Amino acid sequence: MTTHDDVAASPDQDKSAREGIRKFNESVTAAFRSKDAAAMALLWTDNARFLPPGPEMITGRAGVQAFWQSGFDQGASDVVLESLEIKSLADGVAYEIGRNIVRVQTTDGSSIDVPGKSLCLFRREGDGVWRADVDIFNAING
């Protein structure tokens, strides 16, 4: 019986995954701060499975875009992403465990910060870009 520790990616695969996911996080942050839901959606695969807090699973880029647009419409204005663990599973496939803080502007002009956690499976697509393929995240209570 093998465990996940027995599966070793090459150093090049690990480096590629770390670099690709770093670029993903930078792109998400920039698009989020610009409130650009269309740019956000392009960072997920065409057939992404997106599991945000609240709704049922969302499938595909159009649904991802609609989710982010709704969030921006409700006051989401900034995000900070932190990778806690990135592991390459195979050439062009990796996961990231992360933390995040989403800032939401309230109707009275103040803001609240909502901390969260995430697990995301990434795929490097034919254009060489690492995109989120299966993404689940939720808020940390307390």
Steps between C-alpha positions, in 0.01 A plus 500: 500500500634842411437825676519849360851527650614220269409705193794723424485768238823607340664820627414662164132405540494645852670821382258534207200452731626751757570760231169441318294520818689814612405661166139383544484662846648826367251504212205426731606781733533752215165404341328498840626850586380619156164328561541330161289184515572412135877507562447292815306234308784458248719376786283188538479215248212484251341216698603614848319364801465790740380441855464837675328539837122498478378392157509160336802411289550730202630349176676695226641845445166677448389391847834602652467843338144542628609403853780757507280770345243440772772526764624830357142629481463416872812695599795260467790735431833340589660163558826378648606146410761289679623158387562269794585190294549436129563148376540372147308176447609436141627700206255790469286409804546643849307602807521797730378534857463866584364775716329817389350819630218664305418863576135597460379860494182544699214734414605743774843545340695286744651165410533158652772243440385141458776240549475172312671179400520317170601189312547528126601250233683666211567390144757645264313537175626486142592870504731435795278688748414338834126533562273397785310184408338393828479778757342494845522777757313619805512750783668434830254564783611643831 
